[in-house]
Amino acid sequence: MSENNEMNQLINQAKSEARNDLIKNFFAKNGKIITSVATAAIVGVVAFSAFSIYQSSQESKFSEIFHQALIDQQMGNMDKAKEALQKIYETSSAPKGVKSLASLRYAAMLLEENKKSEAAEVYKKISECGGCDSYVKDLGGLLAVKTWLSDENEIKKEDLLVRIEKIESDSKELRFQISEQKAFLQIQKNNLGKAYEILDSIHKSPEVSQTIRTRVEEGMKMILAKGYEPAEKAEQVQAETKK
């Protein structure tokens, strides 16, 4: 019985030594690779931690600047507020959330100074922000379009419709409002048929809110008052005439 126990101990010891030899051989052959992978993992963790700390500090820093700018606006220190907002807008490392909100304020101040082209450019950049809140992005796009339509020089430019349609196609939250503005451009260019089609398409959408639907109905009535007759109505009149 004791001989069996000794034999089992020897077998277990042999197995243990074999495992240890395999592990030693594995590390001997792959030690450099394992060390490199482990080092890369450690560097990655440290880099991520450092970046997170940096982001947090940047968020705090620019949020404080933005907050102070709002206080300066309320206190009537407009030049100081504008300077701070412009700083956030022009700093590439500023966190996107704070930067987009500061940019909206900055563009509004430019509009008050009648600097429409500069304000529109700021709004346009907000609409192109990759990681920004979708509503803020769309708001930037909508305000860019409205600013363009308030500028006679912009209305004369041949690429204006293309720019509006680009913003419209990228929008999610305020797509119908931007489509409305496109229709207003067509009205200004006296393209009543195209304007009516745009508004009619918005009106028929099941997703549109009642507020926008009512506003669109008024726009369609205005186009009809200008003498435009929809094709479907003309066909109906022709059919009744034949009878």
Phi, psi and omega per residue, in radians:
M1 nan -0.735 3.137
S2 -1.193 -0.552 3.112
E3 -1.139 -0.671 3.110
N4 -1.119 -0.736 3.122
N5 -1.084 -0.753 3.125
E6 -1.107 -0.697 3.129
M7 -1.101 -0.756 3.122
N8 -1.098 -0.694 3.113
Q9 -1.097 -0.742 3.124
L10 -1.114 -0.715 3.126
I11 -1.104 -0.818 3.133
N12 -1.085 -0.693 3.122
Q13 -1.114 -0.705 3.135
A14 -1.123 -0.744 3.126
K15 -1.100 -0.743 -3.140
S16 -1.096 -0.771 3.130
E17 -1.133 -0.644 3.120
A18 -1.108 -0.756 3.120
R19 -1.101 -0.761 3.134
N20 -1.085 -0.696 3.112
D21 -1.124 -0.707 3.123
L22 -1.096 -0.752 -3.140
I23 -1.130 -0.752 3.133
K24 -1.082 -0.762 3.133
N25 -1.120 -0.708 3.134
F26 -1.067 -0.817 -3.131
F27 -1.197 -0.590 3.123
A28 -1.121 -0.699 -3.115
K29 -1.368 -0.617 -2.997
N30 -2.020 0.266 -3.060
G31 -1.000 -0.767 -3.102
K32 -1.120 -0.747 3.136
I33 -1.116 -0.804 -3.134
I34 -1.074 -0.739 3.129
T35 -1.098 -0.723 3.141
S36 -1.120 -0.777 3.132
V37 -1.104 -0.772 -3.137
A38 -1.112 -0.731 3.126
T39 -1.105 -0.760 3.134
A40 -1.083 -0.694 3.130
A41 -1.120 -0.752 3.137
I42 -1.134 -0.773 3.107
V43 -1.054 -0.707 3.130
G44 -1.083 -0.787 3.128
V45 -1.094 -0.775 -3.137
V46 -1.124 -0.742 -3.134
A47 -1.120 -0.741 3.127
F48 -1.106 -0.754 3.126
S49 -1.092 -0.739 -3.141
A50 -1.137 -0.704 3.137
F51 -1.152 -0.708 3.116
S52 -1.081 -0.734 3.114
I53 -1.132 -0.722 3.131
Y54 -1.105 -0.800 3.123
Q55 -1.026 -0.777 -3.128
S56 -1.084 -0.724 -3.140
S57 -1.195 -0.652 3.113
Q58 -1.158 -0.738 3.119
E59 -1.030 -0.808 -3.136
S60 -1.130 -0.758 -3.102
K61 -1.083 -0.911 -3.067
F62 -1.320 -0.490 3.039
S63 -1.117 -0.676 3.113
E64 -1.149 -0.733 3.110
I65 -1.094 -0.765 -3.138
F66 -1.113 -0.770 3.135
H67 -1.060 -0.737 3.133
Q68 -1.151 -0.628 3.109
A69 -1.106 -0.683 3.110
L70 -1.134 -0.708 3.110
I71 -1.113 -0.764 3.131
D72 -1.072 -0.671 3.091
Q73 -1.090 -0.805 -3.138
Q74 -1.108 -0.572 -3.124
M75 -1.473 -0.077 3.124
G76 1.529 0.119 3.102
N77 -1.504 1.225 -2.975
M78 -1.163 -0.693 -3.139
D79 -1.096 -0.756 3.140
K80 -1.153 -0.726 3.137
A81 -1.131 -0.766 -3.136
K82 -1.090 -0.726 3.139
E83 -1.061 -0.730 3.137
A84 -1.185 -0.763 3.141
L85 -1.132 -0.692 3.108
Q86 -1.115 -0.668 3.123
K87 -1.057 -0.786 3.127
I88 -1.126 -0.764 -3.122
Y89 -1.059 -0.677 -3.044
E90 -1.561 -0.107 -3.135
T91 -1.585 1.989 -3.081
S92 -1.140 -0.501 -3.104
S93 -1.495 -0.036 3.126
A94 -1.135 2.387 3.125
P95 -0.978 2.429 -2.992
K96 -1.065 -0.662 -3.120
G97 -1.104 -0.874 3.125
V98 -1.153 -0.713 -3.092
K99 -1.098 -0.736 -3.121
S100 -1.138 -0.718 3.126
L101 -1.197 -0.715 3.102
A102 -1.131 -0.641 -3.138
S103 -1.149 -0.664 3.091
L104 -1.071 -0.763 3.116
R105 -1.131 -0.760 -3.112
Y106 -1.095 -0.778 3.122
A107 -1.091 -0.668 3.121
A108 -1.098 -0.654 3.115
M109 -1.207 -0.628 3.079
L110 -1.123 -0.671 3.106
L111 -1.115 -0.681 3.113
E112 -1.097 -0.461 3.096
E113 -1.584 0.128 3.139
N114 1.123 0.479 3.086
K115 -1.674 1.275 -2.994
K116 -1.159 -0.758 -3.098
S117 -1.130 -0.683 3.119
E118 -1.178 -0.737 3.131
A119 -1.115 -0.751 -3.139
A120 -1.079 -0.646 3.129
E121 -1.154 -0.673 3.087
V122 -1.131 -0.811 3.118
Y123 -1.041 -0.731 -3.123
K124 -1.074 -0.729 3.138
K125 -1.145 -0.602 3.070
I126 -1.090 -0.729 -3.119
S127 -1.160 -0.340 -3.115
E128 -1.717 0.066 -3.084
C129 -1.209 2.088 -3.063
G130 -1.155 -0.762 -3.051
G131 -1.843 0.287 -3.102
C132 -1.459 2.825 3.048
D133 -0.982 2.371 -3.041
S134 -1.095 -0.619 3.128
Y135 -1.195 -0.752 3.132
V136 -1.103 -0.721 3.087
K137 -1.013 -0.874 -3.120
D138 -1.127 -0.631 3.106
L139 -1.101 -0.737 3.079
G140 -1.036 -0.763 3.119
G141 -1.105 -0.786 3.133
L142 -1.081 -0.749 -3.138
L143 -1.212 -0.566 3.063
A144 -1.096 -0.802 -3.136
V145 -1.107 -0.795 3.131
K146 -1.083 -0.661 3.125
T147 -1.165 -0.720 3.086
W148 -1.062 -0.757 -3.083
L149 -1.241 -0.271 3.095
S150 -1.591 -0.016 -3.088
D151 -1.966 1.994 -3.096
E152 -1.043 -0.608 3.134
N153 -1.151 -0.636 3.124
E154 -1.226 -0.685 -3.116
I155 -1.069 -0.537 -3.132
K156 -1.321 -0.296 -3.085
K157 -1.305 2.369 -3.056
E158 -1.201 -0.449 -3.075
D159 -1.581 0.088 -3.069
L160 -1.073 -0.779 -3.125
L161 -1.080 -0.679 3.121
V162 -1.098 -0.741 -3.141
R163 -1.119 -0.737 3.137
I164 -1.126 -0.760 -3.116
E165 -1.162 -0.540 3.083
K166 -1.135 -0.807 3.112
I167 -1.132 -0.707 3.130
E168 -1.064 -0.788 -3.102
S169 -1.179 -0.478 -3.131
D170 -1.532 -0.140 -3.032
S171 -1.509 2.693 3.112
K172 -2.227 -0.953 -3.028
E173 -1.322 -0.641 -3.034
L174 -2.118 0.583 -3.076
R175 -1.084 -0.730 -3.103
F176 -1.174 -0.666 3.124
Q177 -1.120 -0.668 3.121
I178 -1.223 -0.655 3.080
S179 -1.089 -0.661 3.071
E180 -0.984 -0.804 -3.111
Q181 -1.102 -0.629 3.086
K182 -1.098 -0.687 3.099
A183 -1.131 -0.689 3.129
F184 -1.121 -0.615 3.069
L185 -1.091 -0.745 3.128
Q186 -1.128 -0.599 3.079
I187 -1.139 -0.760 3.139
Q188 -1.096 -0.533 3.110
K189 -1.552 0.068 3.130
N190 1.142 0.439 3.032
N191 -1.593 1.257 -2.986
L192 -1.132 -0.630 3.135
G193 -1.095 -0.803 3.133
K194 -1.148 -0.700 3.134
A195 -1.097 -0.768 -3.134
Y196 -1.100 -0.727 3.138
E197 -1.077 -0.721 3.136
I198 -1.109 -0.842 -3.117
L199 -1.163 -0.655 3.119
D200 -1.131 -0.669 3.113
S201 -1.121 -0.728 3.099
I202 -1.111 -0.778 -3.092
H203 -1.056 -0.611 -3.086
K204 -1.455 -0.210 -3.101
S205 -1.225 2.276 3.127
P206 -1.243 -0.249 -3.091
E207 -1.500 -0.277 -3.020
V208 -1.275 2.510 3.136
S209 -1.338 2.818 -3.111
Q210 -1.145 -0.593 3.127
T211 -1.064 -0.835 3.132
I212 -1.189 -0.685 3.135
R213 -1.028 -0.770 3.131
T214 -1.120 -0.742 3.136
R215 -1.115 -0.686 3.134
V216 -1.161 -0.685 3.110
E217 -1.040 -0.709 3.099
E218 -1.116 -0.686 3.113
G219 -1.128 -0.712 3.123
M220 -1.148 -0.680 3.087
K221 -1.100 -0.685 3.133
M222 -1.101 -0.710 3.129
I223 -1.158 -0.726 3.103
L224 -1.105 -0.651 3.128
A225 -1.143 -0.424 3.116
K226 -1.392 -0.035 3.084
G227 1.835 0.029 -3.140
Y228 -1.337 2.429 3.118
E229 -2.136 1.999 -3.135
P230 -1.009 2.586 -3.098
A231 -1.025 -0.718 -3.111
E232 -1.124 -0.606 3.116
K233 -1.249 -0.678 3.126
A234 -1.117 -0.712 3.116
E235 -1.116 -0.674 3.125
Q236 -1.119 -0.730 3.129
V237 -1.113 -0.728 3.139
Q238 -1.108 -0.715 -3.134
A239 -1.125 -0.718 3.135
E240 -1.200 -0.579 3.120
T241 -1.164 -0.702 3.136
K242 -1.132 -0.567 3.111
K243 -1.153 nan nan
